[in-house]
Amino acid sequence: MNALGHPPSWKQPFLHALEESDKLKLAELVRASEHAIFLRQQELKDSSDHHEERSEMSVAEVALQTVKTHRLSCLS
């Protein structure tokens, strides 16, 4: 959660990607998730806080790679 009590901006597309069954929509959600995670990492790069969120983003990146490998491999 951020200071306003909302989940970080990268979490929503990531969670949607995990639930999506349509491969074309899934591919778009994976791209959106990766981009959102990248942007959030850039926001946090000079901060020594947010350890839990950084860890969550690392896990999310591995999960997205797994999705790409196992669920989207036929689109490559």
mmJSON file of the N, C-alpha and C atoms, coordinates in Angstrom:
{"data_MODEL":{"atom_site":{
"group_PDB":["ATOM","ATOM","ATOM","ATOM","ATOM","ATOM","ATOM","ATOM","ATOM","ATOM","ATOM","ATOM","ATOM","ATOM","ATOM","ATOM","ATOM","ATOM","ATOM","ATOM","ATOM","ATOM","ATOM","ATOM","ATOM","ATOM","ATOM","ATOM","ATOM","ATOM","ATOM","ATOM","ATOM","ATOM","ATOM","ATOM","ATOM","ATOM","ATOM","ATOM","ATOM","ATOM","ATOM","ATOM","ATOM","ATOM","ATOM","ATOM","ATOM","ATOM","ATOM","ATOM","ATOM","ATOM","ATOM","ATOM","ATOM","ATOM","ATOM","ATOM","ATOM","ATOM","ATOM","ATOM","ATOM","ATOM","ATOM","ATOM","ATOM","ATOM","ATOM","ATOM","ATOM","ATOM","ATOM","ATOM","ATOM","ATOM","ATOM","ATOM","ATOM","ATOM","ATOM","ATOM","ATOM","ATOM","ATOM","ATOM","ATOM","ATOM","ATOM","ATOM","ATOM","ATOM","ATOM","ATOM","ATOM","ATOM","ATOM","ATOM","ATOM","ATOM","ATOM","ATOM","ATOM","ATOM","ATOM","ATOM","ATOM","ATOM","ATOM","ATOM","ATOM","ATOM","ATOM","ATOM","ATOM","ATOM","ATOM","ATOM","ATOM","ATOM","ATOM","ATOM","ATOM","ATOM","ATOM","ATOM","ATOM","ATOM","ATOM","ATOM","ATOM","ATOM","ATOM","ATOM","ATOM","ATOM","ATOM","ATOM","ATOM","ATOM","ATOM","ATOM","ATOM","ATOM","ATOM","ATOM","ATOM","ATOM","ATOM","ATOM","ATOM","ATOM","ATOM","ATOM","ATOM","ATOM","ATOM","ATOM","ATOM","ATOM","ATOM","ATOM","ATOM","ATOM","ATOM","ATOM","ATOM","ATOM","ATOM","ATOM","ATOM","ATOM","ATOM","ATOM","ATOM","ATOM","ATOM","ATOM","ATOM","ATOM","ATOM","ATOM","ATOM","ATOM","ATOM","ATOM","ATOM","ATOM","ATOM","ATOM","ATOM","ATOM","ATOM","ATOM","ATOM","ATOM","ATOM","ATOM","ATOM","ATOM","ATOM","ATOM","ATOM","ATOM","ATOM","ATOM","ATOM","ATOM","ATOM","ATOM","ATOM","ATOM","ATOM","ATOM","ATOM","ATOM","ATOM","ATOM","ATOM","ATOM","ATOM","ATOM","ATOM","ATOM","ATOM","ATOM"],
"id":[1,2,3,4,5,6,7,8,9,10,11,12,13,14,15,16,17,18,19,20,21,22,23,24,25,26,27,28,29,30,31,32,33,34,35,36,37,38,39,40,41,42,43,44,45,46,47,48,49,50,51,52,53,54,55,56,57,58,59,60,61,62,63,64,65,66,67,68,69,70,71,72,73,74,75,76,77,78,79,80,81,82,83,84,85,86,87,88,89,90,91,92,93,94,95,96,97,98,99,100,101,102,103,104,105,106,107,108,109,110,111,112,113,114,115,116,117,118,119,120,121,122,123,124,125,126,127,128,129,130,131,132,133,134,135,136,137,138,139,140,141,142,143,144,145,146,147,148,149,150,151,152,153,154,155,156,157,158,159,160,161,162,163,164,165,166,167,168,169,170,171,172,173,174,175,176,177,178,179,180,181,182,183,184,185,186,187,188,189,190,191,192,193,194,195,196,197,198,199,200,201,202,203,204,205,206,207,208,209,210,211,212,213,214,215,216,217,218,219,220,221,222,223,224,225,226,227,228],
"type_symbol":["N","C","C","N","C","C","N","C","C","N","C","C","N","C","C","N","C","C","N","C","C","N","C","C","N","C","C","N","C","C","N","C","C","N","C","C","N","C","C","N","C","C","N","C","C","N","C","C","N","C","C","N","C","C","N","C","C","N","C","C","N","C","C","N","C","C","N","C","C","N","C","C","N","C","C","N","C","C","N","C","C","N","C","C","N","C","C","N","C","C","N","C","C","N","C","C","N","C","C","N","C","C","N","C","C","N","C","C","N","C","C","N","C","C","N","C","C","N","C","C","N","C","C","N","C","C","N","C","C","N","C","C","N","C","C","N","C","C","N","C","C","N","C","C","N","C","C","N","C","C","N","C","C","N","C","C","N","C","C","N","C","C","N","C","C","N","C","C","N","C","C","N","C","C","N","C","C","N","C","C","N","C","C","N","C","C","N","C","C","N","C","C","N","C","C","N","C","C","N","C","C","N","C","C","N","C","C","N","C","C","N","C","C","N","C","C","N","C","C","N","C","C","N","C","C","N","C","C"],
"label_atom_id":["N","CA","C","N","CA","C","N","CA","C","N","CA","C","N","CA","C","N","CA","C","N","CA","C","N","CA","C","N","CA","C","N","CA","C","N","CA","C","N","CA","C","N","CA","C","N","CA","C","N","CA","C","N","CA","C","N","CA","C","N","CA","C","N","CA","C","N","CA","C","N","CA","C","N","CA","C","N","CA","C","N","CA","C","N","CA","C","N","CA","C","N","CA","C","N","CA","C","N","CA","C","N","CA","C","N","CA","C","N","CA","C","N","CA","C","N","CA","C","N","CA","C","N","CA","C","N","CA","C","N","CA","C","N","CA","C","N","CA","C","N","CA","C","N","CA","C","N","CA","C","N","CA","C","N","CA","C","N","CA","C","N","CA","C","N","CA","C","N","CA","C","N","CA","C","N","CA","C","N","CA","C","N","CA","C","N","CA","C","N","CA","C","N","CA","C","N","CA","C","N","CA","C","N","CA","C","N","CA","C","N","CA","C","N","CA","C","N","CA","C","N","CA","C","N","CA","C","N","CA","C","N","CA","C","N","CA","C","N","CA","C","N","CA","C","N","CA","C","N","CA","C","N","CA","C","N","CA","C","N","CA","C","N","CA","C"],
"label_alt_id":[null,null,null,null,null,null,null,null,null,null,null,null,null,null,null,null,null,null,null,null,null,null,null,null,null,null,null,null,null,null,null,null,null,null,null,null,null,null,null,null,null,null,null,null,null,null,null,null,null,null,null,null,null,null,null,null,null,null,null,null,null,null,null,null,null,null,null,null,null,null,null,null,null,null,null,null,null,null,null,null,null,null,null,null,null,null,null,null,null,null,null,null,null,null,null,null,null,null,null,null,null,null,null,null,null,null,null,null,null,null,null,null,null,null,null,null,null,null,null,null,null,null,null,null,null,null,null,null,null,null,null,null,null,null,null,null,null,null,null,null,null,null,null,null,null,null,null,null,null,null,null,null,null,null,null,null,null,null,null,null,null,null,null,null,null,null,null,null,null,null,null,null,null,null,null,null,null,null,null,null,null,null,null,null,null,null,null,null,null,null,null,null,null,null,null,null,null,null,null,null,null,null,null,null,null,null,null,null,null,null,null,null,null,null,null,null,null,null,null,null,null,null,null,null,null,null,null,null],
"label_comp_id":["MET","MET","MET","ASN","ASN","ASN","ALA","ALA","ALA","LEU","LEU","LEU","GLY","GLY","GLY","HIS","HIS","HIS","PRO","PRO","PRO","PRO","PRO","PRO","SER","SER","SER","TRP","TRP","TRP","LYS","LYS","LYS","GLN","GLN","GLN","PRO","PRO","PRO","PHE","PHE","PHE","LEU","LEU","LEU","HIS","HIS","HIS","ALA","ALA","ALA","LEU","LEU","LEU","GLU","GLU","GLU","GLU","GLU","GLU","SER","SER","SER","ASP","ASP","ASP","LYS","LYS","LYS","LEU","LEU","LEU","LYS","LYS","LYS","LEU","LEU","LEU","ALA","ALA","ALA","GLU","GLU","GLU","LEU","LEU","LEU","VAL","VAL","VAL","ARG","ARG","ARG","ALA","ALA","ALA","SER","SER","SER","GLU","GLU","GLU","HIS","HIS","HIS","ALA","ALA","ALA","ILE","ILE","ILE","PHE","PHE","PHE","LEU","LEU","LEU","ARG","ARG","ARG","GLN","GLN","GLN","GLN","GLN","GLN","GLU","GLU","GLU","LEU","LEU","LEU","LYS","LYS","LYS","ASP","ASP","ASP","SER","SER","SER","SER","SER","SER","ASP","ASP","ASP","HIS","HIS","HIS","HIS","HIS","HIS","GLU","GLU","GLU","GLU","GLU","GLU","ARG","ARG","ARG","SER","SER","SER","GLU","GLU","GLU","MET","MET","MET","SER","SER","SER","VAL","VAL","VAL","ALA","ALA","ALA","GLU","GLU","GLU","VAL","VAL","VAL","ALA","ALA","ALA","LEU","LEU","LEU","GLN","GLN","GLN","THR","THR","THR","VAL","VAL","VAL","LYS","LYS","LYS","THR","THR","THR","HIS","HIS","HIS","ARG","ARG","ARG","LEU","LEU","LEU","SER","SER","SER","CYS","CYS","CYS","LEU","LEU","LEU","SER","SER","SER"],
"label_asym_id":["A","A","A","A","A","A","A","A","A","A","A","A","A","A","A","A","A","A","A","A","A","A","A","A","A","A","A","A","A","A","A","A","A","A","A","A","A","A","A","A","A","A","A","A","A","A","A","A","A","A","A","A","A","A","A","A","A","A","A","A","A","A","A","A","A","A","A","A","A","A","A","A","A","A","A","A","A","A","A","A","A","A","A","A","A","A","A","A","A","A","A","A","A","A","A","A","A","A","A","A","A","A","A","A","A","A","A","A","A","A","A","A","A","A","A","A","A","A","A","A","A","A","A","A","A","A","A","A","A","A","A","A","A","A","A","A","A","A","A","A","A","A","A","A","A","A","A","A","A","A","A","A","A","A","A","A","A","A","A","A","A","A","A","A","A","A","A","A","A","A","A","A","A","A","A","A","A","A","A","A","A","A","A","A","A","A","A","A","A","A","A","A","A","A","A","A","A","A","A","A","A","A","A","A","A","A","A","A","A","A","A","A","A","A","A","A","A","A","A","A","A","A","A","A","A","A","A","A"],
"label_entity_id":["1","1","1","1","1","1","1","1","1","1","1","1","1","1","1","1","1","1","1","1","1","1","1","1","1","1","1","1","1","1","1","1","1","1","1","1","1","1","1","1","1","1","1","1","1","1","1","1","1","1","1","1","1","1","1","1","1","1","1","1","1","1","1","1","1","1","1","1","1","1","1","1","1","1","1","1","1","1","1","1","1","1","1","1","1","1","1","1","1","1","1","1","1","1","1","1","1","1","1","1","1","1","1","1","1","1","1","1","1","1","1","1","1","1","1","1","1","1","1","1","1","1","1","1","1","1","1","1","1","1","1","1","1","1","1","1","1","1","1","1","1","1","1","1","1","1","1","1","1","1","1","1","1","1","1","1","1","1","1","1","1","1","1","1","1","1","1","1","1","1","1","1","1","1","1","1","1","1","1","1","1","1","1","1","1","1","1","1","1","1","1","1","1","1","1","1","1","1","1","1","1","1","1","1","1","1","1","1","1","1","1","1","1","1","1","1","1","1","1","1","1","1","1","1","1","1","1","1"],
"label_seq_id":[1,1,1,2,2,2,3,3,3,4,4,4,5,5,5,6,6,6,7,7,7,8,8,8,9,9,9,10,10,10,11,11,11,12,12,12,13,13,13,14,14,14,15,15,15,16,16,16,17,17,17,18,18,18,19,19,19,20,20,20,21,21,21,22,22,22,23,23,23,24,24,24,25,25,25,26,26,26,27,27,27,28,28,28,29,29,29,30,30,30,31,31,31,32,32,32,33,33,33,34,34,34,35,35,35,36,36,36,37,37,37,38,38,38,39,39,39,40,40,40,41,41,41,42,42,42,43,43,43,44,44,44,45,45,45,46,46,46,47,47,47,48,48,48,49,49,49,50,50,50,51,51,51,52,52,52,53,53,53,54,54,54,55,55,55,56,56,56,57,57,57,58,58,58,59,59,59,60,60,60,61,61,61,62,62,62,63,63,63,64,64,64,65,65,65,66,66,66,67,67,67,68,68,68,69,69,69,70,70,70,71,71,71,72,72,72,73,73,73,74,74,74,75,75,75,76,76,76],
"pdbx_PDB_ins_code":[null,null,null,null,null,null,null,null,null,null,null,null,null,null,null,null,null,null,null,null,null,null,null,null,null,null,null,null,null,null,null,null,null,null,null,null,null,null,null,null,null,null,null,null,null,null,null,null,null,null,null,null,null,null,null,null,null,null,null,null,null,null,null,null,null,null,null,null,null,null,null,null,null,null,null,null,null,null,null,null,null,null,null,null,null,null,null,null,null,null,null,null,null,null,null,null,null,null,null,null,null,null,null,null,null,null,null,null,null,null,null,null,null,null,null,null,null,null,null,null,null,null,null,null,null,null,null,null,null,null,null,null,null,null,null,null,null,null,null,null,null,null,null,null,null,null,null,null,null,null,null,null,null,null,null,null,null,null,null,null,null,null,null,null,null,null,null,null,null,null,null,null,null,null,null,null,null,null,null,null,null,null,null,null,null,null,null,null,null,null,null,null,null,null,null,null,null,null,null,null,null,null,null,null,null,null,null,null,null,null,null,null,null,null,null,null,null,null,null,null,null,null,null,null,null,null,null,null],
"Cartn_x":[0.835,0.0,0.882,0.415,1.158,0.642,1.115,0.754,-0.752,-1.44,-2.883,-3.696,-3.024,-3.719,-4.099,-3.53,-3.803,-2.651,-2.949,-1.842,-0.95,0.334,1.235,0.685,1.0,0.439,0.746,1.785,2.161,1.359,0.769,0.107,-1.167,-1.962,-3.235,-3.042,-2.217,-2.035,-1.392,-0.52,0.111,-0.926,-1.784,-2.812,-3.79,-4.137,-5.009,-4.331,-3.042,-2.31,-2.353,-2.253,-2.272,-3.611,-4.675,-6.02,-6.504,-5.826,-6.3,-6.1,-7.125,-7.021,-6.844,-7.311,-7.143,-5.682,-5.037,-3.592,-3.213,-4.025,-3.694,-3.821,-4.876,-5.023,-3.922,-3.589,-2.529,-1.201,-0.89,0.368,0.42,-0.682,-0.738,-0.59,-1.248,-1.147,0.265,0.92,2.31,3.192,3.033,3.823,3.524,2.249,1.867,2.431,2.404,2.942,4.439,5.145,6.602,6.956,6.205,6.465,6.175,5.065,4.699,5.735,6.221,7.253,8.531,8.912,10.108,9.981,8.831,8.633,8.71,8.107,8.142,9.566,10.312,11.712,12.512,12.233,12.903,12.542,11.28,10.854,11.578,11.864,12.442,13.964,14.59,16.021,16.901,16.495,17.305,16.816,15.857,15.288,15.854,16.141,16.606,15.442,14.229,13.03,12.354,11.16,10.308,10.886,11.528,12.147,11.112,9.97,8.931,8.412,8.157,7.669,8.713,9.97,11.033,11.057,10.903,10.876,9.657,8.515,7.302,7.483,8.137,8.367,9.297,10.288,11.188,10.426,9.559,8.734,7.803,7.22,6.319,7.057,8.289,9.07,9.325,9.616,9.817,8.508,7.412,6.107,5.754,6.029,5.754,6.62,7.855,8.723,8.172,7.666,7.066,5.824,4.998,3.813,4.237,5.234,5.699,6.23,6.929,7.525,6.486,5.552,4.64,3.274,2.818,1.487,1.499,2.603,2.66,3.705,4.295,5.38,4.921,3.642,3.173,3.01,3.055,2.934,4.29,5.344,6.687,7.078],
"Cartn_y":[-1.18,0.0,1.247,2.257,3.511,4.391,5.607,6.51,6.779,6.661,6.912,5.645,4.531,3.287,2.51,2.872,2.183,1.233,0.125,-0.743,-0.022,-0.391,0.228,0.076,1.026,1.085,-0.149,-0.868,-2.03,-3.267,-3.282,-4.499,-4.842,-3.84,-4.121,-4.82,-4.289,-5.022,-6.392,-6.5,-7.785,-8.811,-8.433,-9.362,-9.727,-8.767,-9.07,-10.061,-9.895,-10.8,-12.235,-12.398,-13.742,-14.439,-13.648,-14.209,-14.303,-13.655,-13.58,-14.903,-15.324,-16.557,-16.293,-15.153,-14.799,-14.432,-15.152,-14.975,-13.598,-13.021,-11.683,-10.633,-10.725,-9.803,-10.043,-11.306,-11.654,-11.041,-11.133,-10.562,-9.06,-8.371,-6.926,-6.635,-7.434,-7.237,-7.514,-8.486,-8.774,-7.579,-7.049,-5.863,-4.678,-4.456,-3.34,-3.533,-4.759,-5.051,-4.81,-5.308,-5.115,-3.634,-2.895,-1.454,-0.743,-1.088,-0.467,-0.791,-2.033,-2.415,-1.626,-1.528,-0.75,0.698,1.318,2.712,2.858,1.911,1.981,1.778,0.883,0.691,1.969,2.676,3.954,4.972,4.985,5.909,5.624,4.36,3.952,3.852,4.089,3.797,4.569,5.752,6.534,6.447,5.568,5.416,4.167,4.267,3.09,2.391,2.892,2.296,1.362,0.935,0.127,-1.264,-1.858,-3.173,-4.245,-4.197,-5.195,-5.082,-3.85,-3.671,-4.106,-3.806,-4.239,-5.759,-6.414,-7.869,-8.389,-7.764,-8.154,-7.972,-6.889,-6.663,-7.72,-8.139,-9.193,-10.498,-10.832,-12.038,-11.893,-10.72,-10.475,-10.626,-10.136,-10.265,-11.732,-12.541,-13.975,-14.612,-14.235,-14.774,-14.384,-13.149,-12.711,-13.464,-13.723,-14.5,-15.916,-16.483,-17.815,-17.807,-16.789,-16.653,-16.578,-15.772,-15.63,-16.954,-17.685,-18.942,-20.042,-20.146,-21.288,-21.007,-19.769,-19.472,-18.691,-18.017,-17.204,-17.679,-18.808,-19.263,-19.443,-19.725,-19.915,-18.598,-17.444,-16.144,-15.576,-16.208,-15.686,-15.888],
"Cartn_z":[0.0,0.0,0.0,-0.695,-0.676,0.455,0.523,1.617,1.679,0.556,0.526,0.774,1.041,1.296,0.048,-1.099,-2.358,-2.67,-3.362,-3.76,-4.768,-4.834,-5.806,-7.225,-8.09,-9.441,-10.283,-10.005,-10.794,-10.416,-9.232,-8.747,-9.51,-9.849,-10.509,-11.855,-12.771,-14.03,-13.823,-12.83,-12.54,-12.1,-11.169,-10.685,-11.791,-12.639,-13.777,-14.73,-14.931,-15.819,-15.301,-14.004,-13.435,-13.636,-13.795,-13.93,-15.376,-16.304,-17.691,-18.421,-19.155,-19.935,-21.428,-21.914,-23.32,-23.571,-24.485,-24.667,-25.207,-26.062,-26.573,-25.467,-24.674,-23.54,-22.524,-22.307,-21.361,-21.787,-23.063,-23.551,-23.279,-23.503,-23.236,-21.745,-20.918,-19.468,-18.964,-19.537,-19.147,-19.49,-20.703,-21.101,-20.173,-19.893,-19.015,-17.61,-17.135,-15.798,-15.74,-16.745,-16.777,-16.841,-17.636,-17.746,-16.42,-15.784,-14.506,-13.429,-13.412,-12.444,-12.712,-13.973,-14.326,-13.847,-14.124,-13.715,-12.2,-11.48,-10.021,-9.497,-10.116,-9.716,-9.93,-11.009,-11.266,-10.186,-9.777,-8.715,-7.41,-7.149,-5.871,-5.89,-7.036,-7.157,-6.175,-5.77,-4.846,-3.404,-3.168,-1.83,-1.159,0.113,0.846,1.553,1.368,1.97,0.971,1.296,0.411,0.148,1.154,0.983,0.632,1.29,1.037,-0.401,-0.841,-2.205,-3.228,-2.967,-3.889,-4.003,-2.873,-2.867,-3.64,-3.444,-4.169,-5.676,-6.063,-7.488,-8.074,-7.323,-7.794,-8.006,-7.075,-7.212,-8.411,-8.588,-9.717,-11.041,-11.106,-12.343,-12.698,-11.695,-11.936,-12.396,-11.755,-12.145,-13.58,-13.967,-15.331,-16.341,-15.991,-16.877,-17.037,-15.965,-16.022,-16.911,-16.77,-17.623,-19.083,-19.378,-20.757,-21.303,-20.477,-20.91,-21.09,-20.162,-20.173,-20.79,-20.737,-21.251,-22.56,-22.844,-24.056,-25.058,-24.812,-25.692,-27.136,-27.362,-28.73,-29.477,-28.761,-29.404,-29.793,-29.37,-29.65,-31.09],
"occupancy":[1.0,1.0,1.0,1.0,1.0,1.0,1.0,1.0,1.0,1.0,1.0,1.0,1.0,1.0,1.0,1.0,1.0,1.0,1.0,1.0,1.0,1.0,1.0,1.0,1.0,1.0,1.0,1.0,1.0,1.0,1.0,1.0,1.0,1.0,1.0,1.0,1.0,1.0,1.0,1.0,1.0,1.0,1.0,1.0,1.0,1.0,1.0,1.0,1.0,1.0,1.0,1.0,1.0,1.0,1.0,1.0,1.0,1.0,1.0,1.0,1.0,1.0,1.0,1.0,1.0,1.0,1.0,1.0,1.0,1.0,1.0,1.0,1.0,1.0,1.0,1.0,1.0,1.0,1.0,1.0,1.0,1.0,1.0,1.0,1.0,1.0,1.0,1.0,1.0,1.0,1.0,1.0,1.0,1.0,1.0,1.0,1.0,1.0,1.0,1.0,1.0,1.0,1.0,1.0,1.0,1.0,1.0,1.0,1.0,1.0,1.0,1.0,1.0,1.0,1.0,1.0,1.0,1.0,1.0,1.0,1.0,1.0,1.0,1.0,1.0,1.0,1.0,1.0,1.0,1.0,1.0,1.0,1.0,1.0,1.0,1.0,1.0,1.0,1.0,1.0,1.0,1.0,1.0,1.0,1.0,1.0,1.0,1.0,1.0,1.0,1.0,1.0,1.0,1.0,1.0,1.0,1.0,1.0,1.0,1.0,1.0,1.0,1.0,1.0,1.0,1.0,1.0,1.0,1.0,1.0,1.0,1.0,1.0,1.0,1.0,1.0,1.0,1.0,1.0,1.0,1.0,1.0,1.0,1.0,1.0,1.0,1.0,1.0,1.0,1.0,1.0,1.0,1.0,1.0,1.0,1.0,1.0,1.0,1.0,1.0,1.0,1.0,1.0,1.0,1.0,1.0,1.0,1.0,1.0,1.0,1.0,1.0,1.0,1.0,1.0,1.0,1.0,1.0,1.0,1.0,1.0,1.0,1.0,1.0,1.0,1.0,1.0,1.0],
"B_iso_or_equiv":[0.0,0.0,0.0,0.0,0.0,0.0,0.0,0.0,0.0,0.0,0.0,0.0,0.0,0.0,0.0,0.0,0.0,0.0,0.0,0.0,0.0,0.0,0.0,0.0,0.0,0.0,0.0,0.0,0.0,0.0,0.0,0.0,0.0,0.0,0.0,0.0,0.0,0.0,0.0,0.0,0.0,0.0,0.0,0.0,0.0,0.0,0.0,0.0,0.0,0.0,0.0,0.0,0.0,0.0,0.0,0.0,0.0,0.0,0.0,0.0,0.0,0.0,0.0,0.0,0.0,0.0,0.0,0.0,0.0,0.0,0.0,0.0,0.0,0.0,0.0,0.0,0.0,0.0,0.0,0.0,0.0,0.0,0.0,0.0,0.0,0.0,0.0,0.0,0.0,0.0,0.0,0.0,0.0,0.0,0.0,0.0,0.0,0.0,0.0,0.0,0.0,0.0,0.0,0.0,0.0,0.0,0.0,0.0,0.0,0.0,0.0,0.0,0.0,0.0,0.0,0.0,0.0,0.0,0.0,0.0,0.0,0.0,0.0,0.0,0.0,0.0,0.0,0.0,0.0,0.0,0.0,0.0,0.0,0.0,0.0,0.0,0.0,0.0,0.0,0.0,0.0,0.0,0.0,0.0,0.0,0.0,0.0,0.0,0.0,0.0,0.0,0.0,0.0,0.0,0.0,0.0,0.0,0.0,0.0,0.0,0.0,0.0,0.0,0.0,0.0,0.0,0.0,0.0,0.0,0.0,0.0,0.0,0.0,0.0,0.0,0.0,0.0,0.0,0.0,0.0,0.0,0.0,0.0,0.0,0.0,0.0,0.0,0.0,0.0,0.0,0.0,0.0,0.0,0.0,0.0,0.0,0.0,0.0,0.0,0.0,0.0,0.0,0.0,0.0,0.0,0.0,0.0,0.0,0.0,0.0,0.0,0.0,0.0,0.0,0.0,0.0,0.0,0.0,0.0,0.0,0.0,0.0,0.0,0.0,0.0,0.0,0.0,0.0],
"pdbx_formal_charge":[null,null,null,null,null,null,null,null,null,null,null,null,null,null,null,null,null,null,null,null,null,null,null,null,null,null,null,null,null,null,null,null,null,null,null,null,null,null,null,null,null,null,null,null,null,null,null,null,null,null,null,null,null,null,null,null,null,null,null,null,null,null,null,null,null,null,null,null,null,null,null,null,null,null,null,null,null,null,null,null,null,null,null,null,null,null,null,null,null,null,null,null,null,null,null,null,null,null,null,null,null,null,null,null,null,null,null,null,null,null,null,null,null,null,null,null,null,null,null,null,null,null,null,null,null,null,null,null,null,null,null,null,null,null,null,null,null,null,null,null,null,null,null,null,null,null,null,null,null,null,null,null,null,null,null,null,null,null,null,null,null,null,null,null,null,null,null,null,null,null,null,null,null,null,null,null,null,null,null,null,null,null,null,null,null,null,null,null,null,null,null,null,null,null,null,null,null,null,null,null,null,null,null,null,null,null,null,null,null,null,null,null,null,null,null,null,null,null,null,null,null,null,null,null,null,null,null,null],
"auth_seq_id":[1,1,1,2,2,2,3,3,3,4,4,4,5,5,5,6,6,6,7,7,7,8,8,8,9,9,9,10,10,10,11,11,11,12,12,12,13,13,13,14,14,14,15,15,15,16,16,16,17,17,17,18,18,18,19,19,19,20,20,20,21,21,21,22,22,22,23,23,23,24,24,24,25,25,25,26,26,26,27,27,27,28,28,28,29,29,29,30,30,30,31,31,31,32,32,32,33,33,33,34,34,34,35,35,35,36,36,36,37,37,37,38,38,38,39,39,39,40,40,40,41,41,41,42,42,42,43,43,43,44,44,44,45,45,45,46,46,46,47,47,47,48,48,48,49,49,49,50,50,50,51,51,51,52,52,52,53,53,53,54,54,54,55,55,55,56,56,56,57,57,57,58,58,58,59,59,59,60,60,60,61,61,61,62,62,62,63,63,63,64,64,64,65,65,65,66,66,66,67,67,67,68,68,68,69,69,69,70,70,70,71,71,71,72,72,72,73,73,73,74,74,74,75,75,75,76,76,76],
"auth_comp_id":["MET","MET","MET","ASN","ASN","ASN","ALA","ALA","ALA","LEU","LEU","LEU","GLY","GLY","GLY","HIS","HIS","HIS","PRO","PRO","PRO","PRO","PRO","PRO","SER","SER","SER","TRP","TRP","TRP","LYS","LYS","LYS","GLN","GLN","GLN","PRO","PRO","PRO","PHE","PHE","PHE","LEU","LEU","LEU","HIS","HIS","HIS","ALA","ALA","ALA","LEU","LEU","LEU","GLU","GLU","GLU","GLU","GLU","GLU","SER","SER","SER","ASP","ASP","ASP","LYS","LYS","LYS","LEU","LEU","LEU","LYS","LYS","LYS","LEU","LEU","LEU","ALA","ALA","ALA","GLU","GLU","GLU","LEU","LEU","LEU","VAL","VAL","VAL","ARG","ARG","ARG","ALA","ALA","ALA","SER","SER","SER","GLU","GLU","GLU","HIS","HIS","HIS","ALA","ALA","ALA","ILE","ILE","ILE","PHE","PHE","PHE","LEU","LEU","LEU","ARG","ARG","ARG","GLN","GLN","GLN","GLN","GLN","GLN","GLU","GLU","GLU","LEU","LEU","LEU","LYS","LYS","LYS","ASP","ASP","ASP","SER","SER","SER","SER","SER","SER","ASP","ASP","ASP","HIS","HIS","HIS","HIS","HIS","HIS","GLU","GLU","GLU","GLU","GLU","GLU","ARG","ARG","ARG","SER","SER","SER","GLU","GLU","GLU","MET","MET","MET","SER","SER","SER","VAL","VAL","VAL","ALA","ALA","ALA","GLU","GLU","GLU","VAL","VAL","VAL","ALA","ALA","ALA","LEU","LEU","LEU","GLN","GLN","GLN","THR","THR","THR","VAL","VAL","VAL","LYS","LYS","LYS","THR","THR","THR","HIS","HIS","HIS","ARG","ARG","ARG","LEU","LEU","LEU","SER","SER","SER","CYS","CYS","CYS","LEU","LEU","LEU","SER","SER","SER"],
"auth_asym_id":["A","A","A","A","A","A","A","A","A","A","A","A","A","A","A","A","A","A","A","A","A","A","A","A","A","A","A","A","A","A","A","A","A","A","A","A","A","A","A","A","A","A","A","A","A","A","A","A","A","A","A","A","A","A","A","A","A","A","A","A","A","A","A","A","A","A","A","A","A","A","A","A","A","A","A","A","A","A","A","A","A","A","A","A","A","A","A","A","A","A","A","A","A","A","A","A","A","A","A","A","A","A","A","A","A","A","A","A","A","A","A","A","A","A","A","A","A","A","A","A","A","A","A","A","A","A","A","A","A","A","A","A","A","A","A","A","A","A","A","A","A","A","A","A","A","A","A","A","A","A","A","A","A","A","A","A","A","A","A","A","A","A","A","A","A","A","A","A","A","A","A","A","A","A","A","A","A","A","A","A","A","A","A","A","A","A","A","A","A","A","A","A","A","A","A","A","A","A","A","A","A","A","A","A","A","A","A","A","A","A","A","A","A","A","A","A","A","A","A","A","A","A","A","A","A","A","A","A"],
"auth_atom_id":["N","CA","C","N","CA","C","N","CA","C","N","CA","C","N","CA","C","N","CA","C","N","CA","C","N","CA","C","N","CA","C","N","CA","C","N","CA","C","N","CA","C","N","CA","C","N","CA","C","N","CA","C","N","CA","C","N","CA","C","N","CA","C","N","CA","C","N","CA","C","N","CA","C","N","CA","C","N","CA","C","N","CA","C","N","CA","C","N","CA","C","N","CA","C","N","CA","C","N","CA","C","N","CA","C","N","CA","C","N","CA","C","N","CA","C","N","CA","C","N","CA","C","N","CA","C","N","CA","C","N","CA","C","N","CA","C","N","CA","C","N","CA","C","N","CA","C","N","CA","C","N","CA","C","N","CA","C","N","CA","C","N","CA","C","N","CA","C","N","CA","C","N","CA","C","N","CA","C","N","CA","C","N","CA","C","N","CA","C","N","CA","C","N","CA","C","N","CA","C","N","CA","C","N","CA","C","N","CA","C","N","CA","C","N","CA","C","N","CA","C","N","CA","C","N","CA","C","N","CA","C","N","CA","C","N","CA","C","N","CA","C","N","CA","C","N","CA","C","N","CA","C","N","CA","C","N","CA","C","N","CA","C","N","CA","C"],
"pdbx_PDB_model_num":[1,1,1,1,1,1,1,1,1,1,1,1,1,1,1,1,1,1,1,1,1,1,1,1,1,1,1,1,1,1,1,1,1,1,1,1,1,1,1,1,1,1,1,1,1,1,1,1,1,1,1,1,1,1,1,1,1,1,1,1,1,1,1,1,1,1,1,1,1,1,1,1,1,1,1,1,1,1,1,1,1,1,1,1,1,1,1,1,1,1,1,1,1,1,1,1,1,1,1,1,1,1,1,1,1,1,1,1,1,1,1,1,1,1,1,1,1,1,1,1,1,1,1,1,1,1,1,1,1,1,1,1,1,1,1,1,1,1,1,1,1,1,1,1,1,1,1,1,1,1,1,1,1,1,1,1,1,1,1,1,1,1,1,1,1,1,1,1,1,1,1,1,1,1,1,1,1,1,1,1,1,1,1,1,1,1,1,1,1,1,1,1,1,1,1,1,1,1,1,1,1,1,1,1,1,1,1,1,1,1,1,1,1,1,1,1,1,1,1,1,1,1,1,1,1,1,1,1]
}}}
